[in-house]
Amino acid sequence: MNDLPPYPPIDPTTFDLIVIGTGLPESIVAAAASTASKSVLHLDPNPFYGSHFSSLSLTDFPSFLTSHSLSTSPSPQSNGHHNFTVLDFATRPLYSSLDISSFSPHLLHQHSRKFNIDVAGPRVFFCADKSIDLMLKSGASQYLEFKSIDATFLGDDKGNLWSVPDSRAAIFKDKSLGLMEKNQLMRFFKLVQGHLAGEQGIKISEEDLQSPFVDFLNKMGLPPKIKSFILYAIAMVDYDQEDVGVCRDLLKTKDGIDQLALYNASVGRFPNALGALIYPIYGQGELSQAFCRRAAVKGCLYVLRMPVTALLVDKDNGCYKGVRLASGQDLFSKKLILDPSFTVPLPLGSSPPHPLQEKFPLCSLRDDRGKVARGICITKNSLKPEISNFLVVYPPRSLFPEQVTSIRLLQIGSNLAVCPADMFVLYISALCNDDDQGKKLLHSVMNTLLTVPVSINSESNAAVQSETAESSFTAQSDAGEGKPTLLWSALYIQELTLGQVEFICSAPMPDGKLNYNDLVDVTVKFFEEIYRNEEFFPEASSEFSEDDGGIALET
Amino acid sequence: MHGRPRKVPKPEDEAASAAKAQKLRALQTQFFSYHHNKIYTKEAVELSAKLLEINPESYTAWNYRKLAVEHYLNQPESNPDSVKSIIDDELRVVESALRQNFKSYGAWHHRKWVLSKGHASIDHELRLVNKFQKADSRNFHAWNYRRFVAELMNRSEQDELKYTEDMINTNFSNYSAWHNRSVLLSNLLEKKAEGFLSKENVLPEEYEFIHQAIFTDPDDQSGWFYHLWLLDQTVKTDSPLLVSSWPSHGSDILLMVDRCHNVSAFSPFTTLHSDSGSFPIVLYFNQSVEGVSSFTVTVESGFNKSEDLVWKPLSVSNSQAAQVWVAHLKFSTSELHSSVEIRVGHSKGITSTRGFQYSYPSVFSFKVNVQPIERDSSQGSVAENILWREENFKVYGTQSEESIPIVSFDQLSLRNGPEPTASNWRAEALAKEIECFRELLSLMDCKIGKLTLARLLMAYDAMSFSCANKLVHSEVLELYSDLMKLDPSHYQYYKDEHSLVLLQQVTSCRESLLKHCFQYMDSISSTICNPICLRLNNLSLSRMGAFEKLLWVQILDLGHNELQSIEGLEAMQLLSCLSLRNNKLRSFTALDPLRKLKSLRVLDISYNQIGEHSIDTTRYLCSSPLSHSVGSEWNKDETVIGDVTLINYWEAFFIFKELNLKQLDIMGNEIADEKFKLILVKLMPTLKQLDGELLG
């Protein structure tokens, strides 16, 4: 404790809610609670907003991931207190198999601060999704600016990118579909639109709605190519829908149609947006920050760079009382929300009072859905000439036979202020069961699309080896078969944890989805569990009506 | 804008609009006082600008501004600077008016007017029009103006074509863009601009392009319209063609000066009775042409050594253009055998109504044999007295070697047709389209797809000339039958098309035509030299067609059909007996083509609906309401015959006064009362029999 910098004491010391960690769900709840006139203290041990949802510079990024790759046991230092038990926090590893390679350290070092690398990429917004609605409703949208994602492609193992005919105009323009396929696809879209609009004579039967979406697509006689477009590039399904053995998220027709409806409603929701998808300027970390700002406006108190060390629990009834900061100060609140990296191990050998045991089932947070493999690549050339921001989906089995989940890749260019001019950041993700499988998925995409400089075999000590790599890299930079050359990459496997609502709450980690729809759902539930009688961002709280507010979209 | 729901006005909106109207009225009063007193002061002109900003539809205000501009431009002290500021002012006013209503006719027109004064810079205009087209890509005013600006700027048509492509790519449901594309392509093809030398190279790409739209969304009509235009471009030959004639090439014609028993070896198809000393020559073109004369059509024969033939256009609307032309060639009994050779278009002068020259000179010839007078016939002329009874018609037993006119006009078409190589790509393009739409229809039921396929099949059929594949007619008939069921609101159109195809089928080959050929024989006259009677009765025809193949017909039975009109029948110059009984003719106007049939002697229009409808709707069924000229030769003196006023029957009067009928059946029509019959008898002194009763 002596090593720590002197922290200013926080005043007051009692709050309605203490939130630790500025990840997106925590920030949304902080903003919602502040809006509901709760006194909120929002702490983050990091010097930046966003935690696992942040966008970081090229230097901050590795250290953040590294620091969350280890588990730390609490140092037995806590002093007891006459009123409460002190339980030291431990952290658990959330990232594993971290593998960072730099093939051009000098170049990247020069610009290191110009990068805003998303920790939870790839991520985009559907213009009509719940997170956009939430931003508009909460007023957070006024702190954000967006740009359109120019296109969506379906990738194959040859490195081809096929544009996804996701609208009437796109079907018309598409060069890869035959006339019959165009007709089939458009008729399918019309059927769905007619069904959704409740048009006369167009109704998808209840039986069909309850059946698997893939069966329905088969019933409609759609060819495999079009099925892939719909399932993986529009409905964004993760698991192979045609292999019941491996599929863990078999999509029902009803839900598939909801996905199409979301996509359809997204196209053209904002006049400036080109397609369904948008991305925030300066990266996804802006989102958490926007909600924190919103919370601050509503009176929430923010303290960054403030580690917390222990949980304070009532000696008599085992109820949560407060937290102890790294400064040694004890703060008290009725409710607590914790960043997912914290756990509270019970002191060894001490058998806590009975009520305490009941209230800390904190060990069962692991999501049974496995893990998500994430990869980040930096290149000097776009994968597709003339457009810089786009999404690529590799449906299951498109790259290798054992590929059971979709792999998604998002390329973002410098016009979104996430990297220096003339560079591109590629985010890749796929669900996986274990680290090896995850890495294989990431590598298969990278090998298909990128020239990976050969001389380097990067382990976690890449920095040392990269000096030698530099020369070999420059020699062959333009040699590869027209594929962009990799400048830097980071591959890691992220744990999927569900949020947990008890009398202290643990926020969820970023999920494996492309948008925040599910996370927003979880967060809303979270809030409602904590504050059963409070409205989540009541309509009146927004000073900006949707008419003049809207979403700031740069074209 | 399209697809935007109208908002229901709230009470406060109504109050606001009342206040606005109040203000507008005040402005207007002031404006009119300036206008009437021709006051063009700065203040007055500004007031009109204010008025237009609120109400861009005020035409008078636009006109006032035009006057004001003229007034200032004519000032002796006007200089380039002042002119520019005047013009700029106008453009500004238009722009703010358009911001108020970007579909204001007056504003767009004013802008054109200002630009046509020639003092304004036009660079800004394209940007302006781009802005408006971005706001609403289907604003046809903006498209219209764009064409104007593009022309003024001398912007290349290729660039504009590219622009339509971009607009179509953004949203292919855009009539204006497709339309503009067709206009630009027509111009480029006509100019033979680089890359647009021939349709052969351009049209297949366009077909490819439009398929994307049609297949993506067959329910969207804009694409189909463009496809129809493409089809027209593919099928249409610019220069007119001679399609058929009477007499046909290579035929032997027997002219009988009087009726007789002696048939000799001549076929009843080519035997013609003539007591006028002349016979008609009919030229049938594929489109309306002008300039058919003794200069452009030369006739060589033993008969007319000195005399020039007079060619008359056969059109209901007395215009100088017609698809069918007729001349009467006098023959002499001194020359019993002669061959006639007719050369069409060897001298220039025959042009289509669109200005294209007749460019495939053709020759056809036939022989004429005159049967001299043999006065021994005591019996009445058959063709002047017919009982339209079933038992009086005998199926024509054909002599196998006999020439039937249809064969010869097929040959004629071939000889006249454009170079076969030139039409190859057309046939190929059509074949490809046919395949394409068959595939579409295999996927889905699509009305307009069926209609297009039917049109394509018929176009392809017309192009292939051969008798070989006549199955196509059955397929097309089935398509139209389907459409009648699927799309009842356009039933009559499909029915008409169905009729035309059926007639094509009937006339497509010898066998099918012969099934409809009968010989008339009644108990009184047993003569067998009567001409063939073509019976197209009971076919549920709603429209008559295939005239080019029926020029030879002298007796025609169209009874028991659903005809509402007989448009085009004027081509059948040889017609002497016609039955239209039991049809749906609604007025005498519908019989207008009969006025051109000088040989008509027997007419049966019994059991129609003439007189049932107080308003003569037939006029509006014709291709153009303007094509009718009935009444133009109205003569007041003729309005009274005896003591009967014709005023209520003037339509009947115009039809019948020009006919030399001997037999007329009119019973079973609302109009045919005793009084009317009386008029008819007085109108036609030649009439011998009316509704089966012999006239004294």
Chai-1 contact restraints between the chains, C-beta under 6 A:
chainA,res_idxA,chainB,res_idxB,connection_type,confidence,min_distance_angstrom,max_distance_angstrom,comment,restraint_id
A,A169,B,N171,contact,1.0,0.0,6.0,A-B,restraint_1
A,I171,B,T216,contact,1.0,0.0,6.0,A-B,restraint_2
A,F172,B,F172,contact,1.0,0.0,6.0,A-B,restraint_3
A,F172,B,Q212,contact,1.0,0.0,6.0,A-B,restraint_4
A,F172,B,A213,contact,1.0,0.0,6.0,A-B,restraint_5
A,F172,B,T216,contact,1.0,0.0,6.0,A-B,restraint_6
A,K173,B,N169,contact,1.0,0.0,6.0,A-B,restraint_7
A,L179,B,H211,contact,1.0,0.0,6.0,A-B,restraint_8
A,L179,B,F215,contact,1.0,0.0,6.0,A-B,restraint_9
A,K182,B,F215,contact,1.0,0.0,6.0,A-B,restraint_10
A,K182,B,T216,contact,1.0,0.0,6.0,A-B,restraint_11
A,N183,B,F215,contact,1.0,0.0,6.0,A-B,restraint_12
A,N183,B,L443,contact,1.0,0.0,6.0,A-B,restraint_13
A,M186,B,T216,contact,1.0,0.0,6.0,A-B,restraint_14
A,M186,B,D217,contact,1.0,0.0,6.0,A-B,restraint_15
